């Protein structure tokens, strides 16, 4: 008898061992947000034991010899696999994997996803007979070795949840491609369009800013907190870890003193660039007589 399928349409909690503590992607430093970590964890959650799925990049999953059946027909619980560029060539993209949560009578289907350096969790619907997604080319489905009730449903109109989201969260979704461009975006966002578009333009402009300036923006509340901050900073083209490190040092905080411990290979020029200040400022603050002579573990006052 076919088992009843329980779909996932919300973010797994951080106490969910299948996505975190027991997940080999999480254990090796490639945890959420990450499509492979998420898809592996989702199967782990449904199977109750470790799946035999690939532990490589997403686009390698479809050709991996794991013993699971494959096909081109969507089924609930299946892994959907896309390549980007040539499979196995990391320089042109690593592909994407997602989990099929609902299948509709017209052949379209709904997936649950996570995005490396982006959204921790999101859902996306794919139309019938066109499973490609821009530069991402659909390879096929990997079927879960559990026979679920494959009850198809009529496509439903998505609930408008714009009112529950901040401008920053909506701007992140725009930059992830959720609302299209031009008139399509304006129509989708409705009365929120103007304020969200301003946030999008600000985030795009941030791609040319220094990490120090980004830290100032964080202290000024421009990027929120927690996972949303990480998502937004990454979408601005910056390393979240690098910016957050400056924030934790107090960089950008009003009246906050900032110090830097010199590492091997550092120069005053590279340090000044990192913090968005001039070499002369560092020289004056620290009474340095020879700007070409600094040494590892030396502590420099930056602000």
PLY file of the C-alpha trace (Angstrom):
ply
format ascii 1.0
element vertex 303
property float x
property float y
property float z
element edge 302
property int vertex1
property int vertex2
end_header
0.00 0.00 0.00
1.36 3.43 -0.96
2.44 5.66 1.90
0.98 9.11 2.49
3.36 11.90 1.48
3.90 14.82 3.88
5.08 17.87 1.97
7.50 20.44 3.36
6.67 24.06 2.63
8.57 25.72 5.45
12.16 26.12 6.64
13.54 23.17 8.65
14.43 24.15 12.20
18.06 24.29 13.32
17.33 21.41 15.71
16.36 19.14 12.80
19.22 16.63 12.81
18.71 15.55 9.18
19.59 19.01 7.87
22.21 19.87 10.47
24.03 17.56 12.91
23.75 14.31 10.90
24.04 15.88 7.45
27.44 15.22 5.77
27.24 18.51 3.84
26.75 20.40 7.10
29.54 18.40 8.75
32.01 19.26 5.96
31.31 23.01 6.03
28.81 23.13 3.15
25.66 23.44 5.23
22.53 25.50 4.68
21.88 27.63 2.76
22.93 25.11 0.10
20.74 23.16 -2.34
22.68 19.89 -1.96
22.66 20.02 1.84
18.93 20.72 1.78
18.00 17.99 -0.75
20.19 15.42 1.02
18.58 16.37 4.36
15.06 16.17 2.90
15.65 12.61 1.70
17.30 11.74 5.01
14.18 13.10 6.72
11.81 11.04 4.54
13.85 7.81 4.57
14.86 7.95 8.23
18.34 6.76 7.21
21.26 8.13 5.21
20.51 8.24 1.47
23.05 7.01 -1.09
22.94 10.28 -3.00
26.09 11.94 -4.35
28.13 14.11 -1.99
29.45 16.22 -4.85
28.05 19.31 -6.63
24.36 19.27 -7.59
24.84 18.67 -11.32
26.79 15.45 -10.55
23.84 13.87 -8.78
21.95 12.65 -11.83
24.79 10.49 -13.22
25.87 9.21 -9.81
25.66 5.43 -9.39
23.42 5.23 -6.30
20.96 2.52 -7.35
17.92 4.83 -7.36
15.56 4.94 -10.33
15.48 7.96 -12.63
13.06 9.46 -15.11
11.50 12.52 -16.69
8.10 12.43 -14.93
7.68 14.47 -11.72
6.74 12.49 -8.60
6.41 13.74 -5.04
9.58 13.20 -3.02
11.81 13.06 -6.10
15.02 15.04 -6.47
14.91 17.34 -9.51
18.38 17.93 -10.97
19.68 20.75 -13.18
23.11 21.34 -14.67
24.72 24.68 -15.44
27.26 24.58 -18.24
29.13 21.29 -18.64
28.63 18.70 -15.90
31.72 18.40 -13.73
33.20 21.78 -14.70
32.92 23.96 -11.59
34.04 27.14 -13.35
30.76 27.36 -15.31
28.44 26.56 -12.40
27.60 23.70 -10.04
23.96 23.10 -11.01
20.97 22.85 -8.69
18.86 20.22 -6.95
15.40 20.58 -5.42
12.69 18.34 -3.97
9.29 17.83 -5.62
6.62 18.60 -3.00
3.47 18.80 -5.15
2.57 17.57 -8.66
-0.34 19.16 -10.53
-2.71 17.71 -13.11
-1.29 19.89 -15.89
2.21 18.41 -15.38
3.65 21.36 -13.48
5.16 20.80 -10.04
6.19 22.66 -6.88
9.66 22.27 -5.36
11.26 23.08 -2.03
14.76 24.53 -2.27
17.76 26.16 -0.64
20.33 28.34 -2.45
24.09 28.41 -1.84
24.92 31.86 -0.45
21.27 32.90 -0.85
17.87 31.88 0.50
17.86 29.38 3.37
14.53 27.99 2.11
12.10 28.81 -0.68
9.55 27.14 -2.93
9.41 27.38 -6.71
6.86 26.13 -9.24
7.93 24.77 -12.64
5.50 24.83 -15.58
4.60 21.69 -17.54
6.96 20.62 -20.33
9.52 23.34 -19.55
11.62 22.43 -16.58
14.66 24.50 -17.59
15.39 27.61 -15.53
17.42 30.18 -17.45
21.01 28.92 -17.62
20.04 25.85 -15.60
19.23 22.90 -17.88
16.98 20.16 -16.49
18.52 16.67 -16.40
15.80 14.58 -14.77
14.32 13.24 -11.54
15.85 10.84 -9.01
13.02 8.84 -7.43
12.82 8.18 -3.71
12.70 4.41 -2.99
9.35 4.76 -1.23
6.03 4.32 -3.00
3.99 7.41 -2.15
0.43 8.23 -3.13
0.99 10.29 -6.28
-2.18 12.37 -5.92
-2.12 15.20 -8.44
-3.71 18.52 -7.60
-5.12 21.44 -9.47
-2.67 24.36 -9.61
-3.49 26.85 -6.90
-2.89 30.54 -6.93
-0.13 31.42 -4.46
-1.23 33.24 -1.35
-0.13 36.86 -1.35
2.25 37.08 1.59
3.89 40.38 0.64
2.44 42.11 3.67
4.29 39.67 5.95
7.71 40.51 4.49
10.04 43.49 4.91
11.33 45.55 1.98
14.74 43.97 2.54
13.38 40.42 2.31
11.40 41.25 -0.83
14.48 42.92 -2.37
16.43 39.72 -1.74
13.73 37.75 -3.54
13.87 40.20 -6.46
17.64 39.74 -6.76
17.10 35.97 -6.66
14.85 36.33 -9.71
11.48 35.72 -8.08
9.53 38.71 -9.43
10.93 39.14 -12.94
11.71 42.54 -14.43
9.98 45.74 -15.52
6.19 45.64 -15.64
6.08 42.03 -14.41
7.92 43.02 -11.23
5.79 46.12 -10.77
2.61 44.08 -11.12
3.80 41.33 -8.78
4.86 43.73 -6.02
1.87 46.05 -6.35
1.87 48.88 -3.83
5.19 47.65 -2.43
7.00 48.14 -5.75
8.45 51.64 -5.21
9.94 51.00 -1.75
11.23 47.52 -2.67
12.77 48.82 -5.90
14.65 51.50 -3.94
16.03 48.76 -1.71
17.04 46.70 -4.77
18.86 49.68 -6.32
20.64 50.34 -3.01
21.81 46.71 -2.81
23.05 46.74 -6.40
25.00 49.96 -5.69
26.55 48.23 -2.65
28.45 45.92 -4.99
30.92 48.77 -5.54
31.29 49.58 -1.84
34.15 48.50 0.44
33.67 45.92 3.17
34.19 48.74 5.70
31.32 50.71 4.20
29.16 47.59 4.30
29.93 47.26 8.01
28.78 50.84 8.54
25.52 50.02 6.73
25.06 47.00 9.02
25.47 49.17 12.12
22.95 51.60 10.61
20.41 48.77 10.33
20.42 48.48 6.53
20.76 44.69 6.42
18.70 43.37 9.31
19.91 40.51 11.48
20.61 36.78 11.39
20.03 34.78 8.23
18.42 37.72 6.43
21.59 39.80 6.93
23.73 36.97 5.58
21.45 36.53 2.58
21.35 40.26 1.79
25.10 40.85 2.10
25.87 37.87 -0.14
23.39 39.18 -2.72
25.26 42.51 -2.64
28.29 40.63 -3.97
30.21 40.68 -0.68
31.41 37.93 1.62
29.11 37.83 4.65
31.91 36.42 6.84
34.29 39.24 5.88
31.74 41.99 6.55
30.44 40.39 9.74
34.03 40.11 11.01
34.41 43.88 10.69
31.07 44.42 12.41
32.14 42.24 15.33
35.36 44.28 15.59
33.22 47.40 15.97
34.02 48.82 12.53
31.39 51.35 11.54
29.95 51.71 15.04
29.77 55.28 16.27
32.61 56.06 18.70
33.77 52.46 18.53
37.53 51.84 18.55
38.75 49.35 15.94
42.01 47.42 16.02
43.59 45.01 13.55
46.16 42.29 14.20
48.61 42.09 11.30
48.83 38.78 9.45
51.69 37.40 7.37
51.63 39.00 3.90
49.71 42.13 5.01
50.79 45.60 3.90
49.50 48.93 5.10
48.02 49.39 1.66
46.03 46.12 1.81
44.85 46.87 5.36
43.79 50.41 4.41
41.85 49.07 1.43
40.11 46.50 3.63
38.82 49.22 5.96
38.19 51.89 3.34
40.69 54.37 4.79
44.06 55.78 3.69
47.55 54.51 4.53
48.32 57.94 6.02
45.48 57.57 8.50
46.94 54.30 9.81
50.44 55.80 9.92
49.29 58.82 11.97
47.09 56.81 14.35
49.91 54.41 15.16
52.95 56.72 14.95
54.54 54.50 12.30
57.91 55.85 11.10
58.45 53.36 8.25
55.21 52.50 6.37
56.98 49.58 4.69
57.82 47.89 7.98
55.04 46.06 9.80
55.18 42.56 11.23
52.80 39.66 12.01
50.80 39.90 15.27
51.42 43.65 15.46
48.22 45.40 16.59
47.26 48.49 14.64
44.66 51.04 15.59
42.30 51.60 12.69
39.83 53.98 14.30
0 1
1 2
2 3
3 4
4 5
5 6
6 7
7 8
8 9
9 10
10 11
11 12
12 13
13 14
14 15
15 16
16 17
17 18
18 19
19 20
20 21
21 22
22 23
23 24
24 25
25 26
26 27
27 28
28 29
29 30
30 31
31 32
32 33
33 34
34 35
35 36
36 37
37 38
38 39
39 40
40 41
41 42
42 43
43 44
44 45
45 46
46 47
47 48
48 49
49 50
50 51
51 52
52 53
53 54
54 55
55 56
56 57
57 58
58 59
59 60
60 61
61 62
62 63
63 64
64 65
65 66
66 67
67 68
68 69
69 70
70 71
71 72
72 73
73 74
74 75
75 76
76 77
77 78
78 79
79 80
80 81
81 82
82 83
83 84
84 85
85 86
86 87
87 88
88 89
89 90
90 91
91 92
92 93
93 94
94 95
95 96
96 97
97 98
98 99
99 100
100 101
101 102
102 103
103 104
104 105
105 106
106 107
107 108
108 109
109 110
110 111
111 112
112 113
113 114
114 115
115 116
116 117
117 118
118 119
119 120
120 121
121 122
122 123
123 124
124 125
125 126
126 127
127 128
128 129
129 130
130 131
131 132
132 133
133 134
134 135
135 136
136 137
137 138
138 139
139 140
140 141
141 142
142 143
143 144
144 145
145 146
146 147
147 148
148 149
149 150
150 151
151 152
152 153
153 154
154 155
155 156
156 157
157 158
158 159
159 160
160 161
161 162
162 163
163 164
164 165
165 166
166 167
167 168
168 169
169 170
170 171
171 172
172 173
173 174
174 175
175 176
176 177
177 178
178 179
179 180
180 181
181 182
182 183
183 184
184 185
185 186
186 187
187 188
188 189
189 190
190 191
191 192
192 193
193 194
194 195
195 196
196 197
197 198
198 199
199 200
200 201
201 202
202 203
203 204
204 205
205 206
206 207
207 208
208 209
209 210
210 211
211 212
212 213
213 214
214 215
215 216
216 217
217 218
218 219
219 220
220 221
221 222
222 223
223 224
224 225
225 226
226 227
227 228
228 229
229 230
230 231
231 232
232 233
233 234
234 235
235 236
236 237
237 238
238 239
239 240
240 241
241 242
242 243
243 244
244 245
245 246
246 247
247 248
248 249
249 250
250 251
251 252
252 253
253 254
254 255
255 256
256 257
257 258
258 259
259 260
260 261
261 262
262 263
263 264
264 265
265 266
266 267
267 268
268 269
269 270
270 271
271 272
272 273
273 274
274 275
275 276
276 277
277 278
278 279
279 280
280 281
281 282
282 283
283 284
284 285
285 286
286 287
287 288
288 289
289 290
290 291
291 292
292 293
293 294
294 295
295 296
296 297
297 298
298 299
299 300
300 301
301 302
